[in-house]
Amino acid sequence: MLDSLFASFARRQLTSLHELLSLPAVFLRLLGGGAVRRAFALVLTLFQLIGAVCFDAPVTPYKDQIDMSRFELVWSDEFDHGFDPSIWQGHYVYGAADTQLRDTAWWNRDQVSFTEDGMLQLTVEYKENGPKGAGYYSYGMETNPNKNYSGDHKGYEQLYGYFEIRCKMPKGRGLNPAFWLLTDGMWADDTDGGLTGAEVDVFETKMDQDEKSLYHNAVFHTIHVDSYEESHRSEHQGFYYGRDIYNEFNTYGVEWNENEYIFYINGVETARTSFGGVCRVPLYLIISVGVDENIAQNEYLPAVMTVDYVRCYQYK
């Protein structure tokens, strides 16, 4: 596991170094094209990339904007009609009334609510009288079509395209809000790399960061392949800044085709990879807020992850 971690970090360093060396040419091209403001914004990126090379520090996205004209919307949940059990069900939670312990928190659907203007809310809080007694409570929800805990669940999964969430993050230590894609093939002992099973983490946040941390307002992307057992491998794609992610809505997306995964924040490319061999089977969606022991230091509970929408596009 440590060898895999070091190898992943080394790859991230090399990628950042390559981007760092390519910046002068980009800077001159922008100046020549009259994009002076953006050219000088790259000066900040220059220093951030040095930090990424040396310390895996976050970088402000600066690459190309995604071209949405290549896609058509094929599925979405705008959360205007509450929790749709035909699409969503608990992730590691087996039914609407079930409660399961995940790391440091109990996951229960009571932590799901909706605003009047159609926003999904996942709330993390400490309850004295929760379904399992005193403790921290959170939730994770998925569209896995291969499991059915409600009787009418059909779920949703998709092969290739662009997958995007628009949300605000819960604030404080000990929280890991995430939007990810998964297939049950990931549990196989041998997945042939990621071809028949992968986990694509569109975004997560560090659990041990606070407002003074370098990683405040930053998310990261990861690809996992070859099961969750001894053969497991993963590749970290780096840390990237959003815009005031705890108070403002940002979008986080991944473009997935037969050649690679391309990650985006607010429509701007952050990273791309074909690690593990790109997955060739449909993936379903998961929204979750993980909790670890750092939650005891969180000063902002109850903490809420607010989701405006989840949208899935296919190539035209």
C-alpha positions as MATLAB code, in Angstrom:
seq = 'MLDSLFASFARRQLTSLHELLSLPAVFLRLLGGGAVRRAFALVLTLFQLIGAVCFDAPVTPYKDQIDMSRFELVWSDEFDHGFDPSIWQGHYVYGAADTQLRDTAWWNRDQVSFTEDGMLQLTVEYKENGPKGAGYYSYGMETNPNKNYSGDHKGYEQLYGYFEIRCKMPKGRGLNPAFWLLTDGMWADDTDGGLTGAEVDVFETKMDQDEKSLYHNAVFHTIHVDSYEESHRSEHQGFYYGRDIYNEFNTYGVEWNENEYIFYINGVETARTSFGGVCRVPLYLIISVGVDENIAQNEYLPAVMTVDYVRCYQYK';
ca = [
       0.000    0.000    0.000;
       2.826    2.432    0.868;
       4.623    1.608   -2.381;
       1.430    2.391   -4.273;
       1.011    5.672   -2.370;
       4.567    6.795   -3.078;
       4.265    5.810   -6.743;
       1.042    7.798   -7.051;
       2.593   10.846   -5.379;
       5.641   10.594   -7.654;
       3.373   10.550  -10.700;
       1.520   13.613   -9.403;
       4.849   15.395   -8.869;
       5.998   14.565  -12.393;
       2.701   15.744  -13.861;
       2.938   19.021  -11.929;
       6.541   19.473  -13.057;
       5.540   18.960  -16.687;
       2.739   21.516  -16.307;
       5.129   23.907  -14.592;
       7.626   23.709  -17.473;
       4.858   24.273  -20.029;
       3.523   27.449  -18.386;
       5.966   29.961  -19.970;
       4.783   28.998  -23.451;
       1.135   29.288  -22.370;
       1.884   32.669  -20.763;
       3.440   34.051  -23.962;
       0.643   32.689  -26.114;
      -1.980   34.384  -23.953;
      -0.105   37.681  -23.987;
       0.157   37.491  -27.756;
      -3.541   36.816  -28.003;
      -4.454   39.764  -25.807;
      -5.579   37.708  -22.819;
      -3.406   39.751  -20.470;
      -5.463   39.234  -17.322;
      -5.486   35.476  -17.711;
      -1.799   35.466  -18.569;
      -0.865   37.145  -15.320;
      -3.217   34.841  -13.409;
      -0.850   32.092  -14.502;
       1.865   33.690  -12.382;
      -0.069   32.558   -9.294;
      -0.448   29.130  -10.855;
       3.310   29.041  -11.374;
       3.937   29.275   -7.620;
       1.102   26.843   -6.881;
       2.618   24.266   -9.224;
       5.945   24.593   -7.436;
       4.049   23.752   -4.238;
       2.372   20.825   -6.000;
       5.746   19.462   -7.142;
       7.292   19.774   -3.676;
       4.362   19.139   -1.323;
       1.330   18.021   -3.386;
      -0.239   21.390   -2.526;
      -3.497   22.539   -4.204;
      -3.575   24.306   -7.565;
      -6.202   26.708   -8.939;
      -7.686   25.150  -12.117;
      -6.297   26.969  -15.145;
      -6.633   24.630  -18.128;
      -9.279   24.547  -20.866;
     -13.013   24.995  -20.282;
     -15.145   21.980  -21.098;
     -17.018   22.155  -24.412;
     -20.566   21.203  -23.446;
     -21.746   21.383  -27.067;
     -20.334   17.861  -27.446;
     -22.866   16.456  -24.961;
     -26.586   16.002  -24.480;
     -28.334   15.655  -21.129;
     -29.716   12.124  -20.698;
     -30.514   11.966  -16.956;
     -30.629   14.309  -13.986;
     -32.042   14.755  -10.516;
     -32.790   18.381   -9.669;
     -34.175   17.294   -6.254;
     -37.373   19.286   -6.769;
     -39.501   16.315   -5.699;
     -37.659   15.015   -2.654;
     -36.033   11.605   -2.261;
     -36.913    9.352   -5.202;
     -36.595    5.748   -3.918;
     -36.913    4.394   -7.453;
     -33.541    6.032   -8.182;
     -31.763    6.507   -4.832;
     -31.241    4.225   -1.866;
     -28.815    4.063    1.016;
     -25.157    3.312    0.359;
     -24.318    0.577    2.881;
     -27.715    1.364    4.414;
     -30.307   -1.302    3.667;
     -33.696    0.369    3.588;
     -35.316    3.643    4.600;
     -35.419    2.785    8.304;
     -32.017    1.051    8.488;
     -29.017    2.487   10.365;
     -25.437    1.343    9.749;
     -22.128    2.380   11.302;
     -19.656    3.779    8.749;
     -16.301    4.673   10.301;
     -17.141    7.225   13.027;
     -20.814    7.948   12.250;
     -24.108    6.148   11.973;
     -25.710    6.485    8.533;
     -29.474    6.937    8.532;
     -31.929    8.470    6.080;
     -33.205   10.891    8.720;
     -30.103   12.926    7.833;
     -31.624   13.661    4.401;
     -33.806   16.729    3.927;
     -34.859   19.108    1.159;
     -35.215   22.869    0.974;
     -38.296   24.612   -0.376;
     -36.424   25.587   -3.535;
     -35.424   22.013   -4.329;
     -32.024   21.412   -2.755;
     -30.877   18.105   -1.278;
     -29.297   18.387    2.170;
     -27.167   15.749    3.899;
     -26.676   16.788    7.528;
     -23.934   15.609    9.867;
     -24.687   16.142   13.542;
     -24.311   14.726   17.031;
     -27.531   13.252   18.417;
     -28.130   12.290   22.008;
     -31.160   10.195   21.063;
     -30.467    8.921   17.554;
     -31.733    5.567   16.204;
     -28.617    3.909   17.650;
     -28.346    6.147   20.675;
     -25.868    8.946   21.283;
     -23.375    9.533   18.473;
     -22.619   11.229   15.178;
     -25.030   10.700   12.290;
     -24.597   11.135    8.522;
     -25.687    9.461    5.266;
     -24.630    8.194    1.860;
     -26.953    7.505   -1.094;
     -26.466    5.643   -4.363;
     -28.192    4.795   -7.653;
     -26.969    1.178   -7.804;
     -29.472   -0.681  -10.022;
     -28.233   -4.099   -8.867;
     -29.644   -3.861   -5.329;
     -33.194   -3.192   -4.294;
     -34.205   -2.329   -0.718;
     -37.477   -0.523   -1.467;
     -39.442   -2.759   -3.865;
     -39.619   -0.301   -6.778;
     -35.960    0.671   -7.080;
     -34.555    0.712  -10.620;
     -31.530    2.961   -9.996;
     -29.370    4.514  -12.670;
     -26.019    3.689  -14.244;
     -24.263    4.890  -17.390;
     -21.345    3.989  -19.619;
     -19.198    6.991  -20.661;
     -20.191   10.644  -20.861;
     -19.942   13.627  -18.513;
     -21.127   13.453  -14.889;
     -21.557   16.621  -12.806;
     -22.750   17.710   -9.376;
     -23.407   21.264   -8.164;
     -23.100   21.622   -4.401;
     -21.870   23.432   -1.298;
     -19.617   21.600    1.145;
     -20.178   20.964    4.863;
     -17.714   22.920    6.962;
     -15.139   21.872    9.538;
     -12.845   19.010   10.480;
     -13.665   15.335   10.271;
     -15.878   15.491    7.181;
     -15.416   13.858    3.795;
     -18.157   14.980    1.398;
     -17.855   13.078   -1.868;
     -19.384   12.486   -5.281;
     -18.199    9.261   -6.866;
     -18.911    6.647   -9.513;
     -18.735    2.925   -8.792;
     -19.566   -0.531  -10.129;
     -20.055   -3.771   -8.221;
     -17.176   -5.222  -10.255;
     -14.856   -3.221   -8.007;
     -15.327   -5.927   -5.354;
     -13.915   -8.659   -7.598;
     -10.535  -10.011   -6.511;
      -9.108   -9.368   -9.983;
     -10.661   -6.562  -12.011;
      -8.028   -6.544  -14.780;
      -7.050   -3.060  -13.719;
     -10.103   -0.829  -14.018;
     -11.585   -2.424  -17.132;
     -14.389   -4.325  -15.407;
     -14.468   -2.510  -12.088;
     -13.367    0.913  -10.866;
     -14.118    3.643   -8.354;
     -13.924    7.164   -9.761;
     -13.870    9.818   -7.039;
     -15.026   12.997   -8.757;
     -14.287   14.922   -5.577;
     -13.454   14.450   -1.914;
     -11.983   16.767    0.727;
      -9.289   16.188    3.350;
     -10.785   15.324    6.727;
      -8.079   16.959    8.855;
      -8.192   20.450    7.359;
      -9.636   23.628    8.862;
      -9.805   27.306    7.857;
      -6.058   27.754    8.432;
      -5.111   24.729    6.346;
      -3.505   24.956    2.925;
      -6.223   22.531    1.792;
      -9.145   24.712    2.891;
     -11.371   25.288   -0.173;
      -9.633   22.420   -2.008;
     -10.847   19.039   -3.259;
      -9.042   16.053   -4.735;
      -9.738   13.353   -7.336;
      -8.757    9.664   -7.182;
      -9.094    6.507   -9.290;
      -9.274    3.115   -7.509;
      -8.979   -0.286   -9.235;
      -8.354   -3.990   -8.511;
     -10.812   -4.495   -5.644;
     -10.567   -3.329   -2.028;
      -8.373   -6.236   -0.989;
      -4.600   -6.739   -1.166;
      -4.456   -6.165   -4.934;
      -6.055   -2.722   -4.568;
      -4.346    0.134   -6.423;
      -5.181    3.838   -6.634;
      -3.918    6.971   -8.320;
      -4.236   10.411   -6.724;
      -4.909   13.188   -9.251;
      -3.939   16.124   -7.036;
      -5.636   18.854   -5.002;
      -7.484   21.750   -6.651;
      -9.141   24.897   -5.353;
     -12.784   25.758   -5.843;
     -14.436   29.123   -5.131;
     -15.356   29.482   -1.445;
     -16.677   25.924   -1.570;
     -18.343   26.035    1.876;
     -20.465   29.103    1.138;
     -20.901   29.069   -2.635;
     -22.096   26.466   -5.114;
     -19.376   24.956   -7.289;
     -19.618   22.261   -9.949;
     -17.450   19.136   -9.975;
     -17.434   16.814  -12.940;
     -15.688   14.009  -14.749;
     -15.660   13.262  -18.448;
     -15.232    9.552  -19.094;
     -14.653    7.893  -22.443;
     -12.895    4.778  -23.713;
      -9.526    6.541  -23.571;
      -9.381    8.469  -20.288;
     -10.991   10.260  -17.362;
     -10.898   14.089  -17.400;
     -11.777   15.969  -14.197;
     -13.261   19.473  -13.961;
     -14.074   22.108  -11.353;
     -16.532   24.782  -12.475;
     -16.058   23.519  -16.012;
     -12.275   24.020  -16.011;
     -10.072   20.969  -16.519;
      -7.958   19.948  -13.534;
      -6.524   16.516  -14.361;
      -6.744   13.600  -16.773;
      -5.650    9.967  -16.566;
      -6.135    6.480  -18.001;
      -4.888    4.793  -14.834;
      -5.701    1.098  -14.521;
      -7.126    0.905  -18.004;
     -10.304    2.918  -18.387;
     -13.469    1.239  -17.092;
     -15.599   -0.327  -19.842;
     -18.744   -1.110  -17.858;
     -21.490    1.235  -16.582;
     -20.988    3.036  -13.280;
     -23.614    4.222  -10.806;
     -23.570    7.417   -8.696;
     -22.928    7.973   -4.994;
     -23.304   11.108   -2.849;
     -22.017   10.774    0.699;
     -20.513   12.552    3.696;
     -17.975   10.387    5.489;
     -16.981   11.133    9.078;
     -13.751   10.356   10.948;
     -12.411   10.953   14.456;
     -11.498   14.581   13.652;
     -15.229   15.322   13.918;
     -14.655   15.822   17.662;
     -12.779   19.029   16.727;
     -15.515   20.332   14.427;
     -16.899   23.661   15.646;
     -19.605   23.977   12.992;
     -22.007   21.116   13.673;
     -24.569   20.478   12.441;
     -22.737   20.598    9.078;
     -24.687   20.401    5.832;
     -23.772   19.308    2.314;
     -26.244   21.051   -0.004;
     -26.739   19.661   -3.518;
     -28.483   21.624   -6.256;
     -28.398   18.882   -8.885;
     -26.700   15.816  -10.320;
     -26.597   15.588  -14.133;
     -25.388   12.949  -16.562;
     -24.607   13.683  -20.208;
     -23.801   11.446  -23.149;
     -21.667   12.249  -26.170;
     -23.738   13.403  -29.133;
];
